[in-house]
């Protein structure tokens, strides 16, 4: 349970970084970022596998480049469900998930190095 909460918190922080870096991605507040983290997790867990399977022929033809569009579509779809989270423009549609991925990876490694997200060992 703690790892899920830490993942949502990390995604929310990464979304705030994405808001700063990418014009067109807007996060109104930290609670909106937390809800957006949950929404992105749900969309990536349910809709993205179906879209990836359906777009497999196009993805093969473009040597995987179409996966940027699939990621952008899932990113935008997550923003539809959360008030205070918006994605406007093609640049935000394509680069938003890329920056979000880099920021999430960086923050996850940071928290892992600090030992956060792990329960203390029983004595």
N, CA and C atoms as an extended XYZ file, in Angstrom:
369
Properties=species:S:1:pos:R:3:atomname:S:1:resname:S:1:resid:I:1 pbc="F F F"
N         0.826       -1.196        0.000 N   UNK     1
C         0.000        0.000        0.000 CA  UNK     1
C         0.867        1.255        0.000 C   UNK     1
N         1.940        1.207        0.798 N   UNK     2
C         2.832        2.349        0.876 CA  UNK     2
C         3.520        2.608       -0.462 C   UNK     2
N         3.845        1.524       -1.185 N   UNK     3
C         4.503        1.706       -2.481 CA  UNK     3
C         3.559        2.355       -3.494 C   UNK     3
N         2.270        2.037       -3.440 N   UNK     4
C         1.298        2.688       -4.329 CA  UNK     4
C         1.196        4.180       -4.028 C   UNK     4
N         1.141        4.502       -2.757 N   UNK     5
C         1.058        5.916       -2.374 CA  UNK     5
C         2.316        6.682       -2.776 C   UNK     5
N         3.467        6.048       -2.617 N   UNK     6
C         4.717        6.683       -3.017 CA  UNK     6
C         4.785        6.858       -4.535 C   UNK     6
N         4.264        5.883       -5.279 N   UNK     7
C         4.221        5.998       -6.741 CA  UNK     7
C         3.321        7.149       -7.170 C   UNK     7
N         2.172        7.283       -6.538 N   UNK     8
C         1.257        8.380       -6.865 CA  UNK     8
C         1.894        9.715       -6.502 C   UNK     8
N         2.537        9.780       -5.353 N   UNK     9
C         3.208       11.008       -4.929 CA  UNK     9
C         4.342       11.370       -5.893 C   UNK     9
N         5.118       10.387       -6.304 N   UNK    10
C         6.211       10.619       -7.250 CA  UNK    10
C         5.675       11.101       -8.591 C   UNK    10
N         4.609       10.486       -9.066 N   UNK    11
C         3.998       10.911      -10.335 CA  UNK    11
C         3.458       12.327      -10.218 C   UNK    11
N         2.867       12.665       -9.083 N   UNK    12
C         2.352       14.023       -8.881 CA  UNK    12
C         3.484       15.046       -8.920 C   UNK    12
N         4.588       14.752       -8.257 N   UNK    13
C         5.739       15.664       -8.301 CA  UNK    13
C         6.288       15.774       -9.727 C   UNK    13
N         6.355       14.654      -10.426 N   UNK    14
C         6.835       14.669      -11.811 CA  UNK    14
C         5.894       15.467      -12.713 C   UNK    14
N         4.602       15.409      -12.438 N   UNK    15
C         3.641       16.214      -13.206 CA  UNK    15
C         3.859       17.703      -12.966 C   UNK    15
N         4.197       18.071      -11.740 N   UNK    16
C         4.478       19.475      -11.459 CA  UNK    16
C         5.733       19.935      -12.202 C   UNK    16
N         6.723       19.059      -12.304 N   UNK    17
C         7.919       19.374      -13.086 CA  UNK    17
C         7.554       19.517      -14.564 C   UNK    17
N         6.712       18.622      -15.055 N   UNK    18
C         6.267       18.678      -16.451 CA  UNK    18
C         5.505       19.966      -16.716 C   UNK    18
N         4.719       20.399      -15.754 N   UNK    19
C         3.984       21.662      -15.874 CA  UNK    19
C         4.938       22.838      -16.050 C   UNK    19
N         6.058       22.796      -15.345 N   UNK    20
C         7.031       23.881      -15.440 CA  UNK    20
C         7.785       23.843      -16.763 C   UNK    20
N         8.152       22.645      -17.215 N   UNK    21
C         9.030       22.494      -18.378 CA  UNK    21
C         8.289       22.608      -19.708 C   UNK    21
N         7.102       22.041      -19.806 N   UNK    22
C         6.400       21.951      -21.088 CA  UNK    22
C         5.255       22.959      -21.135 C   UNK    22
N         5.309       23.902      -22.073 N   UNK    23
C         4.162       24.792      -22.240 CA  UNK    23
C         2.987       23.996      -22.832 C   UNK    23
N         1.828       24.201      -22.274 N   UNK    24
C         0.650       23.473      -22.723 CA  UNK    24
C         0.174       22.439      -21.736 C   UNK    24
N         1.034       22.065      -20.789 N   UNK    25
C         0.622       21.171      -19.704 CA  UNK    25
C         0.365       22.046      -18.491 C   UNK    25
N        -0.853       21.958      -17.956 N   UNK    26
C        -1.253       22.821      -16.852 CA  UNK    26
C        -1.753       21.985      -15.685 C   UNK    26
N        -1.166       22.217      -14.527 N   UNK    27
C        -1.626       21.603      -13.273 CA  UNK    27
C        -2.008       22.756      -12.349 C   UNK    27
N        -3.262       22.774      -11.892 N   UNK    28
C        -3.758       23.886      -11.092 CA  UNK    28
C        -3.235       23.865       -9.658 C   UNK    28
N        -3.106       22.675       -9.072 N   UNK    29
C        -2.713       22.581       -7.667 CA  UNK    29
C        -2.109       21.207       -7.394 C   UNK    29
N        -1.543       21.055       -6.199 N   UNK    30
C        -0.975       19.753       -5.847 CA  UNK    30
C        -2.047       18.670       -5.712 C   UNK    30
N        -3.227       18.953       -5.123 N   UNK    31
C        -4.274       17.922       -5.115 CA  UNK    31
C        -4.696       17.500       -6.526 C   UNK    31
N        -4.720       18.449       -7.461 N   UNK    32
C        -5.019       18.091       -8.844 CA  UNK    32
C        -3.919       17.195       -9.408 C   UNK    32
N        -2.667       17.450       -9.025 N   UNK    33
C        -1.554       16.611       -9.470 CA  UNK    33
C        -1.677       15.200       -8.894 C   UNK    33
N        -2.115       15.088       -7.641 N   UNK    34
C        -2.321       13.766       -7.044 CA  UNK    34
C        -3.417       13.000       -7.771 C   UNK    34
N        -4.532       13.671       -8.057 N   UNK    35
C        -5.612       13.027       -8.813 CA  UNK    35
C        -5.153       12.657      -10.216 C   UNK    35
N        -4.345       13.520      -10.824 N   UNK    36
C        -3.815       13.228      -12.158 CA  UNK    36
C        -2.884       12.023      -12.115 C   UNK    36
N        -2.126       11.873      -11.046 N   UNK    37
C        -1.266       10.700      -10.900 CA  UNK    37
C        -2.074        9.410      -10.843 C   UNK    37
N        -3.171        9.452      -10.119 N   UNK    38
C        -4.064        8.295      -10.059 CA  UNK    38
C        -4.677        8.029      -11.427 C   UNK    38
N        -5.129        9.087      -12.077 N   UNK    39
C        -5.749        8.959      -13.395 CA  UNK    39
C        -4.766        8.402      -14.426 C   UNK    39
N        -3.538        8.880      -14.417 N   UNK    40
C        -2.534        8.384      -15.358 CA  UNK    40
C        -2.264        6.899      -15.096 C   UNK    40
N        -2.193        6.524      -13.837 N   UNK    41
C        -1.990        5.116      -13.511 CA  UNK    41
C        -3.123        4.234      -14.005 C   UNK    41
N        -4.351        4.690      -13.820 N   UNK    42
C        -5.505        3.915      -14.272 CA  UNK    42
C        -5.577        3.826      -15.794 C   UNK    42
N        -5.325        4.934      -16.474 N   UNK    43
C        -5.357        4.931      -17.942 CA  UNK    43
C        -4.230        4.055      -18.493 C   UNK    43
N        -3.033        4.184      -17.928 N   UNK    44
C        -1.907        3.373      -18.403 CA  UNK    44
C        -2.101        1.888      -18.115 C   UNK    44
N        -2.858        1.577      -17.084 N   UNK    45
C        -3.106        0.181      -16.751 CA  UNK    45
C        -4.253       -0.451      -17.498 C   UNK    45
N        -5.196        0.361      -17.968 N   UNK    46
C        -6.379       -0.205      -18.611 CA  UNK    46
C        -6.477        0.106      -20.106 C   UNK    46
N        -6.303        1.349      -20.492 N   UNK    47
C        -6.508        1.755      -21.883 CA  UNK    47
C        -5.245        1.561      -22.731 C   UNK    47
N        -4.094        1.855      -22.166 N   UNK    48
C        -2.855        1.821      -22.948 CA  UNK    48
C        -2.533        0.439      -23.525 C   UNK    48
N        -2.725       -0.663      -22.783 N   UNK    49
C        -2.441       -1.966      -23.403 CA  UNK    49
C        -3.325       -2.251      -24.620 C   UNK    49
N        -4.574       -1.841      -24.559 N   UNK    50
C        -5.487       -2.052      -25.688 CA  UNK    50
C        -5.055       -1.204      -26.878 C   UNK    50
N        -4.747        0.074      -26.634 N   UNK    51
C        -4.290        0.946      -27.712 CA  UNK    51
C        -2.977        0.449      -28.312 C   UNK    51
N        -2.082       -0.027      -27.479 N   UNK    52
C        -0.804       -0.535      -27.971 CA  UNK    52
C        -1.001       -1.763      -28.861 C   UNK    52
N        -1.908       -2.623      -28.466 N   UNK    53
C        -2.187       -3.811      -29.272 CA  UNK    53
C        -2.844       -3.435      -30.601 C   UNK    53
N        -3.802       -2.522      -30.555 N   UNK    54
C        -4.487       -2.113      -31.781 CA  UNK    54
C        -3.571       -1.355      -32.742 C   UNK    54
N        -2.606       -0.641      -32.205 N   UNK    55
C        -1.711        0.156      -33.049 CA  UNK    55
C        -0.423       -0.579      -33.399 C   UNK    55
N        -0.351       -1.863      -33.105 N   UNK    56
C         0.867       -2.623      -33.364 CA  UNK    56
C         1.307       -2.594      -34.829 C   UNK    56
N         0.400       -2.754      -35.803 N   UNK    57
C         0.858       -2.679      -37.202 CA  UNK    57
C         1.469       -1.313      -37.569 C   UNK    57
N         0.845       -0.244      -37.105 N   UNK    58
C         1.375        1.106      -37.383 CA  UNK    58
C         2.702        1.294      -36.657 C   UNK    58
N         2.784        0.763      -35.450 N   UNK    59
C         4.015        0.869      -34.673 CA  UNK    59
C         5.165        0.125      -35.367 C   UNK    59
N         4.864       -1.012      -35.956 N   UNK    60
C         5.898       -1.750      -36.680 CA  UNK    60
C         6.354       -0.977      -37.912 C   UNK    60
N         5.411       -0.377      -38.614 N   UNK    61
C         5.765        0.395      -39.813 CA  UNK    61
C         6.605        1.629      -39.484 C   UNK    61
N         6.357        2.235      -38.346 N   UNK    62
C         7.090        3.451      -37.967 CA  UNK    62
C         8.276        3.145      -37.056 C   UNK    62
N         8.591        1.860      -36.924 N   UNK    63
C         9.709        1.415      -36.079 CA  UNK    63
C         9.589        1.904      -34.636 C   UNK    63
N         8.372        1.932      -34.135 N   UNK    64
C         8.123        2.277      -32.738 CA  UNK    64
C         7.818        3.737      -32.472 C   UNK    64
N         7.949        4.586      -33.481 N   UNK    65
C         7.725        6.016      -33.263 CA  UNK    65
C         6.260        6.328      -32.943 C   UNK    65
N         5.349        5.482      -33.413 N   UNK    66
C         3.931        5.727      -33.142 CA  UNK    66
C         3.605        5.569      -31.663 C   UNK    66
N         4.475        4.916      -30.908 N   UNK    67
C         4.235        4.777      -29.471 CA  UNK    67
C         4.235        6.131      -28.770 C   UNK    67
N         4.926        7.129      -29.345 N   UNK    68
C         4.847        8.486      -28.798 CA  UNK    68
C         3.421        9.029      -28.883 C   UNK    68
N         2.747        8.717      -29.973 N   UNK    69
C         1.354        9.161      -30.138 CA  UNK    69
C         0.447        8.425      -29.157 C   UNK    69
N         0.671        7.126      -28.979 N   UNK    70
C        -0.131        6.348      -28.018 CA  UNK    70
C         0.073        6.895      -26.605 C   UNK    70
N         1.327        7.186      -26.237 N   UNK    71
C         1.600        7.771      -24.920 CA  UNK    71
C         0.933        9.131      -24.774 C   UNK    71
N         1.006        9.944      -25.813 N   UNK    72
C         0.366       11.257      -25.786 CA  UNK    72
C        -1.137       11.150      -25.646 C   UNK    72
N        -1.723       10.193      -26.344 N   UNK    73
C        -3.172       10.005      -26.260 CA  UNK    73
C        -3.589        9.586      -24.851 C   UNK    73
N        -2.828        8.702      -24.228 N   UNK    74
C        -3.133        8.281      -22.854 CA  UNK    74
C        -2.942        9.438      -21.876 C   UNK    74
N        -1.904       10.234      -22.094 N   UNK    75
C        -1.643       11.415      -21.256 CA  UNK    75
C        -2.804       12.395      -21.358 C   UNK    75
N        -3.249       12.661      -22.586 N   UNK    76
C        -4.378       13.570      -22.790 CA  UNK    76
C        -5.658       12.995      -22.199 C   UNK    76
N        -5.883       11.687      -22.389 N   UNK    77
C        -7.092       11.051      -21.868 CA  UNK    77
C        -7.153       11.141      -20.347 C   UNK    77
N        -6.006       11.004      -19.692 N   UNK    78
C        -5.970       11.149      -18.232 CA  UNK    78
C        -6.335       12.566      -17.821 C   UNK    78
N        -5.961       13.551      -18.639 N   UNK    79
C        -6.278       14.939      -18.305 CA  UNK    79
C        -7.763       15.249      -18.465 C   UNK    79
N        -8.460       14.474      -19.279 N   UNK    80
C        -9.898       14.688      -19.475 CA  UNK    80
C       -10.672       14.405      -18.189 C   UNK    80
N       -10.198       13.454      -17.399 N   UNK    81
C       -10.918       13.018      -16.205 CA  UNK    81
C       -10.617       13.837      -14.958 C   UNK    81
N        -9.595       14.697      -15.005 N   UNK    82
C        -9.172       15.415      -13.804 CA  UNK    82
C        -9.335       16.917      -13.994 C   UNK    82
N       -10.214       17.549      -13.213 N   UNK    83
C       -10.284       19.008      -13.281 CA  UNK    83
C        -9.006       19.614      -12.693 C   UNK    83
N        -8.482       20.610      -13.358 N   UNK    84
C        -7.243       21.231      -12.904 CA  UNK    84
C        -6.010       20.664      -13.583 C   UNK    84
N        -6.200       19.702      -14.480 N   UNK    85
C        -5.100       19.124      -15.264 CA  UNK    85
C        -5.504       19.211      -16.727 C   UNK    85
N        -4.707       19.921      -17.519 N   UNK    86
C        -5.048       20.117      -18.922 CA  UNK    86
C        -3.810       19.932      -19.799 C   UNK    86
N        -4.051       19.415      -20.996 N   UNK    87
C        -3.000       19.244      -21.999 CA  UNK    87
C        -3.488       19.935      -23.267 C   UNK    87
N        -2.767       20.984      -23.688 N   UNK    88
C        -3.148       21.758      -24.867 CA  UNK    88
C        -1.980       21.814      -25.836 C   UNK    88
N        -2.234       21.470      -27.078 N   UNK    89
C        -1.228       21.607      -28.118 CA  UNK    89
C        -0.468       20.316      -28.385 C   UNK    89
N         0.067       20.236      -29.605 N   UNK    90
C         0.772       19.039      -30.035 CA  UNK    90
C         2.080       18.838      -29.270 C   UNK    90
N         2.765       19.927      -28.962 N   UNK    91
C         4.022       19.829      -28.219 CA  UNK    91
C         3.787       19.201      -26.846 C   UNK    91
N         2.760       19.635      -26.159 N   UNK    92
C         2.425       19.068      -24.852 CA  UNK    92
C         1.957       17.620      -24.988 C   UNK    92
N         1.256       17.330      -26.073 N   UNK    93
C         0.726       15.999      -26.340 CA  UNK    93
C         1.857       14.986      -26.521 C   UNK    93
N         2.931       15.396      -27.202 N   UNK    94
C         4.021       14.473      -27.506 CA  UNK    94
C         5.135       14.525      -26.458 C   UNK    94
N         5.550       15.724      -26.075 N   UNK    95
C         6.687       15.850      -25.165 CA  UNK    95
C         6.312       15.731      -23.688 C   UNK    95
N         5.056       15.983      -23.349 N   UNK    96
C         4.615       15.876      -21.956 CA  UNK    96
C         4.889       14.513      -21.349 C   UNK    96
N         4.473       13.414      -22.012 N   UNK    97
C         4.754       12.094      -21.445 CA  UNK    97
C         6.251       11.764      -21.378 C   UNK    97
N         7.030       12.310      -22.309 N   UNK    98
C         8.472       12.056      -22.296 CA  UNK    98
C         9.106       12.705      -21.068 C   UNK    98
N         8.779       13.977      -20.825 N   UNK    99
C         9.318       14.677      -19.660 CA  UNK    99
C         8.796       14.034      -18.375 C   UNK    99
N         7.527       13.654      -18.378 N   UNK   100
C         6.949       12.978      -17.210 CA  UNK   100
C         7.701       11.686      -16.906 C   UNK   100
N         8.033       10.938      -17.927 N   UNK   101
C         8.773        9.692      -17.736 CA  UNK   101
C        10.159        9.934      -17.151 C   UNK   101
N        10.888       10.913      -17.705 N   UNK   102
C        12.216       11.225      -17.175 CA  UNK   102
C        12.143       11.713      -15.731 C   UNK   102
N        11.192       12.594      -15.447 N   UNK   103
C        11.069       13.129      -14.089 CA  UNK   103
C        10.661       12.038      -13.103 C   UNK   103
N         9.758       11.164      -13.500 N   UNK   104
C         9.330       10.076      -12.624 CA  UNK   104
C        10.491        9.125      -12.336 C   UNK   104
N        11.259        8.813      -13.368 N   UNK   105
C        12.418        7.933      -13.183 CA  UNK   105
C        13.427        8.562      -12.236 C   UNK   105
N        13.727        9.834      -12.434 N   UNK   106
C        14.676       10.526      -11.563 CA  UNK   106
C        14.193       10.541      -10.119 C   UNK   106
N        12.927       10.913       -9.906 N   UNK   107
C        12.398       10.984       -8.542 CA  UNK   107
C        12.310        9.605       -7.892 C   UNK   107
N        11.959        8.599       -8.665 N   UNK   108
C        11.892        7.239       -8.111 CA  UNK   108
C        13.265        6.775       -7.650 C   UNK   108
N        14.283        7.037       -8.452 N   UNK   109
C        15.650        6.665       -8.061 CA  UNK   109
C        16.095        7.468       -6.833 C   UNK   109
N        15.715        8.735       -6.783 N   UNK   110
C        16.062        9.563       -5.625 CA  UNK   110
C        15.442        9.006       -4.349 C   UNK   110
N        14.141        8.700       -4.410 N   UNK   111
C        13.466        8.166       -3.229 CA  UNK   111
C        14.005        6.791       -2.855 C   UNK   111
N        14.385        5.982       -3.841 N   UNK   112
C        14.945        4.656       -3.562 CA  UNK   112
C        16.295        4.782       -2.863 C   UNK   112
N        17.116        5.760       -3.294 N   UNK   113
C        18.411        5.964       -2.648 CA  UNK   113
C        18.257        6.441       -1.206 C   UNK   113
N        17.223        7.213       -0.952 N   UNK   114
C        16.988        7.707        0.401 CA  UNK   114
C        16.318        6.654        1.279 C   UNK   114
N        15.937        5.529        0.697 N   UNK   115
C        15.309        4.455        1.470 CA  UNK   115
C        13.848        4.692        1.760 C   UNK   115
N        13.223        5.612        1.050 N   UNK   116
C        11.801        5.883        1.269 CA  UNK   116
C        10.992        4.815        0.533 C   UNK   116
N         9.832        4.521        1.042 N   UNK   117
C         8.954        3.531        0.433 CA  UNK   117
C         9.212        2.128        0.945 C   UNK   117
N        10.171        1.982        1.837 N   UNK   118
C        10.453        0.680        2.411 CA  UNK   118
C        10.080        0.713        3.893 C   UNK   118
N         9.491       -0.367        4.320 N   UNK   119
C         9.136       -0.446        5.733 CA  UNK   119
C        10.383       -0.786        6.542 C   UNK   119
N        10.471       -0.239        7.755 N   UNK   120
C        11.643       -0.568        8.586 CA  UNK   120
C        11.653       -2.059        8.933 C   UNK   120
N        12.844       -2.613        9.040 N   UNK   121
C        12.990       -4.028        9.367 CA  UNK   121
C        12.576       -4.281       10.811 C   UNK   121
N        11.923       -5.417       11.020 N   UNK   122
C        11.510       -5.780       12.383 CA  UNK   122
C        12.706       -6.342       13.115 C   UNK   122
N        12.769       -6.029       14.379 N   UNK   123
C        13.916       -6.466       15.191 CA  UNK   123
C        13.610       -7.770       15.862 C   UNK   123
